[in-house]
Each structure stands twice: as C-alpha cells, then as structure tokens.
C-alpha cells in the first residue's frame, strides 16, 4: 500500500513485466547480432565481388598473353639451333645485335649491316631505334620479341631492310612478336623473307610506306591496334603453300589505307584481310589484285565484327569474293569498284551489309545473299546508288532465307526490282588502267536519262 502526504491510503502501484520478456530481450540481442553479422557478410561479399570485378580483366589479359606467347614459342621451339646457322661471307664482319636489350639502343647506319643470329628480346623499358638506310639480317627461325618498342625511321631515299640471311625459303626468319601497348612505328621499312612480319598480342603498332615481300603472313593481331598506310603487300613471287591470310585480326582495331595487295598465281588460298570479332575497322583507298588462288577473298569479315567501313577501294580478279561478310558481322561498303570476281559482295549467315555508290564490273554475281552454313540464317543486304555491268551469271542472287533490297541502281541486263532502279549501259573511262569512272550512260528506252555521276563509284 501507498500512503499519501495527507495520510490517506492508496492502491499499491506495481509495474508488471510481460511474460517471457527476458527471453524477448535475449532474442532481440541475438537478432541484432545476427543482423550485424549478416550485414558484415554482405559487405564482405560485395567487397570481394568488387575486387574480382576489377582484377578479373587484368587476370584474364595475363592468361591470354601467356597463352598466345606459349603458342608462339612452341611454334618456334627449335630456335635453339639458330645460333649455328651459317651467315653468308658478306655478313661475317657485320655488327651483332645483342640477344637482350634492356635499355635504349640505336642501330646506326655507320655500323650497318647488322645481324641478329638468335632469339632477341627487347625489354619493357627499352626502345630499339633504327636509322634510315640500315640493313638488318636475321638468322633462320630467329624471332624478335618486343616488350618495349621499335622505332624504325627510314626514308624513301634510304629505306630500312629487315631481311633473312638469304632468299631461300628455308632460311626465313620467324618475325616480330609484340606484347606492348607502347606504340612501335615503322616508316619506309622493307620486310623480306619471313614467316610473319608481325604478330601482336594486346599491342599497338603502325606501318607507313613499308613493303612486304615473300612474307608468309604479313600481320596477325590479337586484341591489338594496328595501322597501315601507303604500304605494299606483294605475294607475286611467293612460292609457299597452304592457306594464307595476308592480314589476320581478332578482336582489335584496324586501319588499312592507301595500300596495294598483290596475291600470287598459285593454287592455294590467299585472303587479303581477314577479320573476326573486330570492334572497329577502316579499310579505305586500297587496291587489291587477285591471282589464281582458289577460294580467295580480298576482304573477309566475320564472327560478329562491327563498325566496319570498306570504302574507296579497287578490288580486281579474286576467284571467290571481293568482299565477304558473314557470321552476324555488319559492314558498310561504300564507293568501291569490284571487278572480275566470282562474287562482288557475298553476304551470308545472318550478316548485314549496306552497299552504296559501288561499281560492279564483269563479276559472276555482283551481290549474293545466302545461307552458307545450315542453321546460321540468311544474309541481309541493301544496295543503293550503285552500278552493275556485264554480270556473267546474274546481277544479284538471293536464297529463300535472305534478302537484297535494291534502290537507285543502274544495271545493264535488267531493271532490278526495287525503288527508282534503271536499266542502261555505262561507258567507262579506261578499264585497262582500272579507271571505272563513268563517262556516259545509254539508258534503255523508257528510262529517264541520267548524268554519268548518278551511279557507281568515283575513284
């Protein structure tokens, strides 16, 4: 009982704790602890995930570099025999390039010629510079692995030579193997008698005014950035066999401009440029001349390549296709002349191509859209503002799974289905000199007269 200040008795005040409250308090404490623990675990997992997400690309890149390097080294595993290779008497007194370059080195003209008689490594921090006019002779199967960079600065009057001990194919040197994103640069360099001019893995390099003769494969790039400008790729004297890609690229960036390609008159496959999974490529202002090589393409784009621009090129005489686009790749083919090929532009297996302002002359088919591999789907092409002359079989061919949408195009054999197409015969300025600029157009009766500039390419 409680007694007030006035002496009156009152009721006893008692605060009762709810039943099980002790257990509840204990449970609340455990719950809070568990929540904190769970929160910590979530943060830990997120942190690990973030670390893995950041580090995975680097780890993946390291594994890919290791894998590609192993493939290269296995290919040239017998390089240990290289030092015993015999040099010609004229090279007996030549200056020797050291086997390992870990600091900047200059190959001077005063000490030329130089010889590389074994496997050479250019370290990560090193630059090998080569003066104009220098000649470098490389032993059979010897290779140059570049972790740093090469700066080869020749001139038109004094080009640099990277060649073999002799012209015999058995004496070919292996080539350059790049594993550096520090750009290497080659200007006015003649590459001769090698298996590869260059193989790049996560690397960057450029070639300007360079020539490549009797080189089995000019360049092979893996996730790399490459630029060629005003170069000559000459296979006319090549005597090797098998399947050859003058250039082979995978998942990189490519720019080839203002260059010339000559393939041999031989019964094996030679593609000019072969690109798969490429993110971006510009193939512009080049001249491709095919030989008698079977199943050969000037340009072969495949496997989901994107942002491909093929323009201002002259493509002549390929037994298979001038331009081949397949396997879900996409390309723009603009302002080209394609002549004397089995197929001017082949579009297949879910590829998509837009063709504009292109002249097709004396091909079996100007454009062919089809499914090549069963189940891969047809090809999808758009042809606009173009000119088709003297097709040997048919101007276009399309199978049941494919499509070709034609507009504003002149054809000599028929008025093609589509919007604003015409039939007429074009006269060219000088076909013998590969000048396919149109001088006049004789339209079929009923078709509106057109300016010579209305259709086809202007090169």
HELIX and SHEET records of a PDB file:
HELIX    1   1 UNK A   21  UNK A   75  1                                  55    
HELIX    2   2 UNK A   77  UNK A   84  5                                   8    
HELIX    3   3 UNK A   89  UNK A   91  5                                   3    
HELIX    4   4 UNK A  169  UNK A  171  5                                   3    
HELIX    5   5 UNK A  431  UNK A  433  5                                   3    
HELIX    6   6 UNK A  452  UNK A  454  5                                   3    
SHEET    1   A 2 UNK A   2  UNK A   3  0                                        
SHEET    2   A 2 UNK A   9  UNK A  10 -1                                        
SHEET    1   B 9 UNK A  95  UNK A  96  0                                        
SHEET    2   B 9 UNK A 114  UNK A 116  1                                        
SHEET    3   B 9 UNK A 135  UNK A 138  1                                        
SHEET    4   B 9 UNK A 160  UNK A 164  1                                        
SHEET    5   B 9 UNK A 189  UNK A 201  1                                        
SHEET    6   B 9 UNK A 175  UNK A 178  1                                        
SHEET    7   B 9 UNK A 143  UNK A 146  1                                        
SHEET    8   B 9 UNK A 120  UNK A 122  1                                        
SHEET    9   B 9 UNK A 100  UNK A 101  1                                        
SHEET    1   C16 UNK A  95  UNK A  96  0                                        
SHEET    2   C16 UNK A 114  UNK A 116  1                                        
SHEET    3   C16 UNK A 135  UNK A 138  1                                        
SHEET    4   C16 UNK A 160  UNK A 164  1                                        
SHEET    5   C16 UNK A 189  UNK A 201  1                                        
SHEET    6   C16 UNK A 211  UNK A 222  1                                        
SHEET    7   C16 UNK A 232  UNK A 234  1                                        
SHEET    8   C16 UNK A 260  UNK A 262  1                                        
SHEET    9   C16 UNK A 287  UNK A 289  1                                        
SHEET   10   C16 UNK A 314  UNK A 316  1                                        
SHEET   11   C16 UNK A 337  UNK A 339  1                                        
SHEET   12   C16 UNK A 359  UNK A 361  1                                        
SHEET   13   C16 UNK A 387  UNK A 389  1                                        
SHEET   14   C16 UNK A 410  UNK A 411  1                                        
SHEET   15   C16 UNK A 422  UNK A 430  1                                        
SHEET   16   C16 UNK A 435  UNK A 443 -1                                        
SHEET    1   D13 UNK A  95  UNK A  96  0                                        
SHEET    2   D13 UNK A 114  UNK A 116  1                                        
SHEET    3   D13 UNK A 135  UNK A 138  1                                        
SHEET    4   D13 UNK A 160  UNK A 164  1                                        
SHEET    5   D13 UNK A 189  UNK A 201  1                                        
SHEET    6   D13 UNK A 211  UNK A 222  1                                        
SHEET    7   D13 UNK A 244  UNK A 250  1                                        
SHEET    8   D13 UNK A 270  UNK A 276  1                                        
SHEET    9   D13 UNK A 297  UNK A 302  1                                        
SHEET   10   D13 UNK A 321  UNK A 325  1                                        
SHEET   11   D13 UNK A 343  UNK A 348  1                                        
SHEET   12   D13 UNK A 365  UNK A 370  1                                        
SHEET   13   D13 UNK A 394  UNK A 398  1                                        
SHEET    1   E13 UNK A 105  UNK A 107  0                                        
SHEET    2   E13 UNK A 127  UNK A 130  1                                        
SHEET    3   E13 UNK A 149  UNK A 153  1                                        
SHEET    4   E13 UNK A 184  UNK A 187  1                                        
SHEET    5   E13 UNK A 204  UNK A 208  1                                        
SHEET    6   E13 UNK A 225  UNK A 229  1                                        
SHEET    7   E13 UNK A 253  UNK A 257  1                                        
SHEET    8   E13 UNK A 280  UNK A 284  1                                        
SHEET    9   E13 UNK A 308  UNK A 311  1                                        
SHEET   10   E13 UNK A 330  UNK A 334  1                                        
SHEET   11   E13 UNK A 352  UNK A 356  1                                        
SHEET   12   E13 UNK A 380  UNK A 384  1                                        
SHEET   13   E13 UNK A 403  UNK A 407  1                                        
END                                                                             
